[in-house]
Amino acid sequence: MQILLLSDIHDHTEHLLKLKDAIAEADLVCLCGDLTSFQGPAAALRVVTAVKKPRDQMVAVSGNCDEKTVEESLIKEGIGIHGKIRSVGGISLLGLGGSLITPFCTPNEYREEALATCLTQAMEENAVSAPLVLVSHQPPINSCADRLASGVHTGSRAVQAFIERHRPIACLTGHIHESHGIEKQNGTLIVNPGALVEGRYARVFITKKGAEAELGTL
């Protein structure tokens, strides 16, 4: 399976036009949060529509810069997976929207305990088959994906603990624009594509042998 990973779009749908071939080639398009900049469902659904992909070939979670009501609208559209597990092409995708508390008082923030509870309940309430892919706007701590320009790691301990316990084949994330990168931790491929608003994206390839990824720029 080929996944096109897009995060931190922040309303800039014009970049999606430049990715039309990559969108068409992908088996699945994953929108990993911050579809908007402090806006609600109407703005988020404009982004979803601009992707021009059938709903059964898309998954999405909200980001910290999306209003909290965006999550429910994505679920109603049939693509939202926050706190849910969806099977696509034999892969189980578990979603986690929002972020940890930031200094900027963004509208969709949670404490570590809430993130941990969401992940635990999803695993308890949904059927899970291997391989498992975690789609989390908030990256795990101490990874290639959570490092600010200052070098400080700002990821989630709850997300990291989930990865260590359940060993998903991949963690697809975003949130920290400057921390685009790919690495493997104990068999889990961690991918932060960077922000699409800055022209960055990633392709993720899931095969019987495991997961691989490549970063791209417009």
C-alpha positions, 0 to 999 in steps of 0.5 A: 500500500502507498500512503500519501501523508499530508499534515499542517495544510493550514487552509492552503489548498493550492498546494493540493493542486500541485500534488494531483498526480501523487494523490491519484497514485496513492492507495490512501491519503492521510491528513494528519491534522491542522487542516485549518488555521483556527477554523471550524468544519466548513474550512476543514471540509473545503480542504477534504474536498480539494483533495479530490479522493474518494472518502474510502481512500482517505483518513484524517485527524484534526490538529491543535489549530483546528477547532474541536468541532472539526473532529466530529465533522471528519467522522461524519464525512467517513474519514475521521479516525480520532479514537477509532480504528479503521481497516483499509487494505488489510491495515488497521489505522488508529487515529489521535487528533489534537496536541499536547498543551502549547504556549499558544492556547490553540483550540484543540489541546489535551493533557497527556492523560487524555491522549493516553486514555483515548489510545487505550479506549480505542484499542479496547473498543475496536477490532485490531488486526496487524499491521497497525499504523498510528496516525497522530498529529502529536508526535512521540517524544524523543524522536525525529518528529518532535524537535523544535528549531531550538533542539528541544523535544516537545513530543508526547510521552503517552504516544511514545508509551503506546508505541513501545507497548503495541509496536505499530508498524508506523507512526504517521505524525506532524505538528512540529513543522521544522521537524520533518524526518524519518526514523525507526524506533524498535521496528516502528517507522516514525514519519513527520512529513513537515508542513504542506503549507511549506510545500512538504509531504511524504510517501509511505509504503506498507508491504509484507516486509514492513514500512518505508517512507520518503520525504518530498517537497513541491 
